[in-house]
Amino acid sequence: MREVSKEDKLFYFERNFFTLDGLWVIETEKETNWETALKIDRAVWRKLLNIIIRRIKEYLKIETNTLKDLVEILTFRWSIEGWEYNIMKNENNKVLIEIHKCPYKAMMDRNPERHDKISSICRKMCIPFYKEVAQDFNSKIKLERNKSMGLGSNICDFYFKSEEK
């Protein structure tokens, strides 16, 4: 029997994490409808992302809830999940991140039957979802989103501003 390595575990969980996310939405949609499936998916992801953020914060030994901390946590997660992004502006109270590849959109792009769902996912999930995440992390952090690949832009943007000094 083969000894299972950390790389094996990463391969297994990474591949199946995205598959599980997509399949459960499709099956929920079959049992209900698209709007209900999306509503349930958003509620689940909202709770899951708060758990993920808390666990990453603990893992990275981050003890505060500053804008810098939130960006470190999000980019850690995004790097693990295979997002491609650039931090375009990183000042004391302002951070602009441009996303060039989102693995969730890429997954939907590979399935022609789901292309019509991409804009709905962006509008009803991703855009409001990250605004809520920022607020939950620190009520003084605001997020502005002006570009989204799922809505026709060539990138997604995350423009964080903090009212803290």
C-alpha positions as CSV (number, residue, x, y, z in Angstrom):
1,M,0.0,0.0,0.0
2,R,1.2,3.5,-0.9
3,E,2.2,5.9,1.9
4,V,-0.1,9.0,1.6
5,S,1.9,12.2,1.4
6,K,0.9,15.8,2.1
7,E,0.9,16.4,-1.6
8,D,-1.5,13.4,-2.1
9,K,-3.8,14.9,0.5
10,L,-3.6,18.3,-1.1
11,F,-4.4,16.8,-4.6
12,Y,-7.4,14.9,-3.2
13,F,-8.9,17.8,-1.2
14,E,-8.2,20.5,-3.8
15,R,-9.7,18.5,-6.7
16,N,-12.8,17.4,-4.7
17,F,-13.4,20.7,-3.0
18,F,-14.4,22.4,-6.2
19,T,-16.2,19.4,-7.6
20,L,-18.3,19.2,-4.4
21,D,-19.1,22.9,-4.5
22,G,-20.4,22.6,-8.1
23,L,-22.2,19.3,-7.8
24,W,-24.2,20.2,-4.7
25,V,-25.5,23.4,-6.3
26,I,-26.5,21.5,-9.4
27,E,-28.3,18.8,-7.4
28,T,-30.0,21.4,-5.1
29,E,-31.2,23.2,-8.2
30,K,-32.6,20.0,-9.6
31,E,-34.6,19.4,-6.4
32,T,-35.8,23.0,-6.1
33,N,-34.9,25.7,-8.6
34,W,-32.0,28.0,-9.5
35,E,-33.0,30.9,-7.2
36,T,-33.5,28.6,-4.2
37,A,-30.2,26.8,-4.9
38,L,-28.4,30.1,-5.1
39,K,-29.9,31.3,-1.9
40,I,-28.9,28.1,0.0
41,D,-25.4,28.2,-1.6
42,R,-24.9,31.8,-0.5
43,A,-26.0,31.0,3.1
44,V,-23.7,28.0,3.3
45,W,-20.7,29.9,1.8
46,R,-21.3,32.9,4.0
47,K,-21.0,30.6,7.1
48,L,-18.2,28.6,5.6
49,L,-16.1,31.6,4.6
50,N,-16.4,33.0,8.1
51,I,-15.1,29.7,9.5
52,I,-12.3,29.6,6.8
53,I,-11.3,33.2,7.7
54,R,-11.2,32.4,11.4
55,R,-9.1,29.2,10.8
56,I,-6.7,31.0,8.5
57,K,-6.3,33.8,11.0
58,E,-5.5,31.3,13.7
59,Y,-3.1,29.3,11.4
60,L,-1.2,32.5,10.4
61,K,-1.2,33.6,14.1
62,I,-2.9,36.9,13.3
63,E,-4.1,38.6,16.4
64,T,-5.8,41.8,15.1
65,N,-8.5,42.6,12.6
66,T,-6.9,45.3,10.5
67,L,-7.2,45.8,6.7
68,K,-3.7,44.4,6.4
69,D,-4.8,41.3,8.2
70,L,-7.9,40.8,6.1
71,V,-5.9,41.1,2.9
72,E,-3.3,38.6,4.2
73,I,-6.0,36.1,5.0
74,L,-7.9,36.5,1.7
75,T,-4.8,36.4,-0.4
76,F,-3.6,33.3,1.5
77,R,-6.9,31.6,0.7
78,W,-6.9,32.8,-2.9
79,S,-3.4,31.6,-3.4
80,I,-4.3,28.1,-2.1
81,E,-7.4,28.0,-4.3
82,G,-5.6,29.0,-7.4
83,W,-6.8,32.5,-7.9
84,E,-4.5,34.8,-10.0
85,Y,-4.4,38.3,-8.6
86,N,-2.2,41.4,-8.2
87,I,-2.2,43.8,-5.4
88,M,-2.2,47.1,-7.3
89,K,-2.4,49.5,-4.4
90,N,-1.4,48.9,-0.8
91,E,-1.5,51.9,1.3
92,N,-2.3,52.3,5.0
93,N,-6.0,52.5,4.6
94,K,-6.6,51.5,1.0
95,V,-5.9,48.2,-0.9
96,L,-6.8,47.5,-4.5
97,I,-6.6,43.9,-5.7
98,E,-7.2,42.9,-9.3
99,I,-8.3,39.3,-9.9
100,H,-7.2,37.9,-13.3
101,K,-8.4,34.3,-12.7
102,C,-11.2,33.1,-10.4
103,P,-11.3,29.3,-10.1
104,Y,-15.0,29.4,-9.5
105,K,-15.7,31.3,-12.7
106,A,-13.2,29.0,-14.5
107,M,-15.1,26.0,-13.3
108,M,-18.3,27.4,-14.7
109,D,-16.6,28.4,-17.9
110,R,-15.7,24.8,-18.5
111,N,-19.4,23.8,-18.4
112,P,-21.3,25.4,-21.3
113,E,-24.6,24.4,-19.7
114,R,-23.8,26.8,-16.8
115,H,-22.6,29.8,-18.7
116,D,-26.0,31.6,-18.2
117,K,-25.5,31.2,-14.4
118,I,-22.2,33.1,-14.2
119,S,-23.6,36.6,-14.0
120,S,-26.1,35.6,-11.3
121,I,-23.3,34.0,-9.2
122,C,-21.3,37.2,-9.4
123,R,-24.2,39.6,-8.7
124,K,-26.0,37.6,-6.0
125,M,-23.1,35.7,-4.4
126,C,-19.6,37.0,-4.8
127,I,-20.1,40.8,-4.9
128,P,-22.4,41.1,-1.8
129,F,-20.7,38.2,-0.1
130,Y,-17.2,39.7,0.1
131,K,-18.7,43.0,1.3
132,E,-20.3,41.2,4.2
133,V,-17.1,39.3,4.9
134,A,-15.2,42.6,5.2
135,Q,-17.8,44.1,7.4
136,D,-17.9,41.0,9.7
137,F,-14.1,41.0,9.9
138,N,-14.0,44.7,10.9
139,S,-16.9,47.1,10.6
140,K,-14.6,49.9,9.6
141,I,-13.5,48.1,6.5
142,K,-15.6,48.8,3.3
143,L,-15.3,47.0,0.0
144,E,-16.1,48.6,-3.3
145,R,-16.4,46.4,-6.4
146,N,-16.5,48.0,-9.8
147,K,-15.4,45.2,-12.2
148,S,-16.4,41.6,-12.4
149,M,-15.3,39.1,-15.0
150,G,-18.7,37.4,-14.6
151,L,-20.4,40.6,-15.6
152,G,-18.3,41.2,-18.7
153,S,-15.1,42.9,-17.3
154,N,-11.7,41.6,-18.1
155,I,-10.8,41.5,-14.3
156,C,-12.5,41.6,-11.0
157,D,-11.5,44.3,-8.5
158,F,-11.6,44.4,-4.8
159,Y,-11.0,48.0,-3.5
160,F,-10.8,47.9,0.3
161,K,-10.9,51.1,2.4
162,S,-10.5,51.3,6.1
163,E,-11.7,54.1,8.3
164,E,-9.1,53.2,11.0
165,K,-6.0,55.3,11.5
